[in-house]
Amino acid sequence: MTATLYESLRERPIAEVRKHIRSGRYQGQTAGFAPGRLQANLAILEGETADHFLEFCQKNPKPCPLVGISKRGDPMMPLLGDIDIRTDVPSYNVYRDGVLAETVHDIIDLWNDDMVAFALGCSFTFERALLEAGIRMKHIEADRTVPMYRTNLALAEAGPFRGEMVVSMRPIPEAQVQDAIRITSDFDHAHGAPVHVGNGADIGIDDLGFPDWGQAASFEPGDVPVFWACGVTPQNVLEATRPPLCITHTPGRMLVTDHPEGQQPKLT
């Protein structure tokens, strides 16, 4: 049923997509949803930890491109659209002391007046541009979550936040790799150009067949692995930092905004 609903929602208007997500009727991946609209990763933190996280994002704009910040205690994000951050993500991961405690379809009962929500640019945003250039997105074709991997690429530290980058990977025909680099370079608010092309071992990935998140990709003759910085990076860092409470999107289940995908949103 989820796969059928996924196919039916892919070309539907954002208001209809959000209605299904907000009600909990759809909790699956969002790749390919709401063409032309910005998709975003999510991190929600409390108190001083939120202040340190803002600094961390500012120091690491490639994996953590800020596209929206809520006012403390306010779950609405009007600069990104008709968004209630408590309900408008298909699935949320709730971490307590750095450990995944539960996965839920809304956080109404968890939200409090000391929380700040951070929306971070997502590579799903540039996929339509790649598709329009004739570059296949095989995970969309197969309704699979894009594969994501931990790497050895160190991040700049801020307060308690430190660690290594997470990347997403897409197999791209060798003849189209330069086109993919050129196209995604225009999306700095959605991770921009790739951070690596070729052998994953060069950035600390042992086996592409076993992603840390998502599902393994299918390669065809002539395909090259291309790696982009990934918004799951904060989740990887937060697990190590171990704040008392942190809420994120479930990988692949993004916040789909009303904002045009080709524009950098205003933060204030």
HUPEGI-V721765 format. One record per residue. N is the residue number from 1. BURIAL is 1 if it has 16 or more other C-alpha atoms within 10 Angstrom, else 0. Layout:
N_BURIAL / N_BURIAL
This chain:
1_0 / 2_0 / 3_0 / 4_0 / 5_0 / 6_1 / 7_0 / 8_0 / 9_1 / 10_1 / 11_0 / 12_0 / 13_0 / 14_1 / 15_0 / 16_0 / 17_1 / 18_1 / 19_0 / 20_1 / 21_1 / 22_1 / 23_0 / 24_1 / 25_0 / 26_1 / 27_1 / 28_1 / 29_1 / 30_1 / 31_1 / 32_1 / 33_1 / 34_1 / 35_1 / 36_1 / 37_1 / 38_1 / 39_1 / 40_1 / 41_1 / 42_1 / 43_1 / 44_1 / 45_1 / 46_1 / 47_0 / 48_0 / 49_1 / 50_1 / 51_0 / 52_1 / 53_1 / 54_1 / 55_0 / 56_1 / 57_1 / 58_0 / 59_1 / 60_1 / 61_1 / 62_1 / 63_1 / 64_1 / 65_1 / 66_1 / 67_1 / 68_1 / 69_1 / 70_1 / 71_1 / 72_1 / 73_0 / 74_1 / 75_1 / 76_1 / 77_1 / 78_0 / 79_1 / 80_1 / 81_0 / 82_0 / 83_1 / 84_0 / 85_1 / 86_1 / 87_1 / 88_1 / 89_1 / 90_1 / 91_1 / 92_1 / 93_1 / 94_1 / 95_1 / 96_1 / 97_0 / 98_1 / 99_1 / 100_0 / 101_0 / 102_0 / 103_1 / 104_1 / 105_1 / 106_1 / 107_1 / 108_0 / 109_0 / 110_0 / 111_1 / 112_0 / 113_0 / 114_0 / 115_1 / 116_1 / 117_1 / 118_1 / 119_1 / 120_1 / 121_1 / 122_1 / 123_1 / 124_1 / 125_1 / 126_1 / 127_1 / 128_1 / 129_1 / 130_1 / 131_0 / 132_0 / 133_0 / 134_0 / 135_1 / 136_1 / 137_1 / 138_1 / 139_1 / 140_1 / 141_0 / 142_0 / 143_1 / 144_1 / 145_1 / 146_1 / 147_1 / 148_1 / 149_1 / 150_1 / 151_1 / 152_0 / 153_0 / 154_0 / 155_1 / 156_0 / 157_1 / 158_1 / 159_0 / 160_1 / 161_1 / 162_1 / 163_1 / 164_1 / 165_1 / 166_1 / 167_1 / 168_1 / 169_1 / 170_1 / 171_1 / 172_1 / 173_1 / 174_0 / 175_0 / 176_1 / 177_1 / 178_0 / 179_1 / 180_1 / 181_1 / 182_0 / 183_1 / 184_1 / 185_1 / 186_0 / 187_1 / 188_1 / 189_1 / 190_1 / 191_1 / 192_1 / 193_1 / 194_1 / 195_1 / 196_1 / 197_1 / 198_0 / 199_1 / 200_1 / 201_0 / 202_0 / 203_1 / 204_0 / 205_1 / 206_0 / 207_0 / 208_1 / 209_0 / 210_0 / 211_1 / 212_0 / 213_1 / 214_1 / 215_1 / 216_1 / 217_1 / 218_0 / 219_0 / 220_0 / 221_0 / 222_0 / 223_1 / 224_1 / 225_1 / 226_1 / 227_1 / 228_1 / 229_1 / 230_1 / 231_1 / 232_1 / 233_1 / 234_1 / 235_1 / 236_1 / 237_1 / 238_1 / 239_1 / 240_1 / 241_1 / 242_1 / 243_1 / 244_0 / 245_1 / 246_1 / 247_1 / 248_1 / 249_1 / 250_1 / 251_1 / 252_1 / 253_1 / 254_1 / 255_1 / 256_1 / 257_1 / 258_1 / 259_1 / 260_0 / 261_1 / 262_1 / 263_0 / 264_1 / 265_1 / 266_0 / 267_0 / 268_0
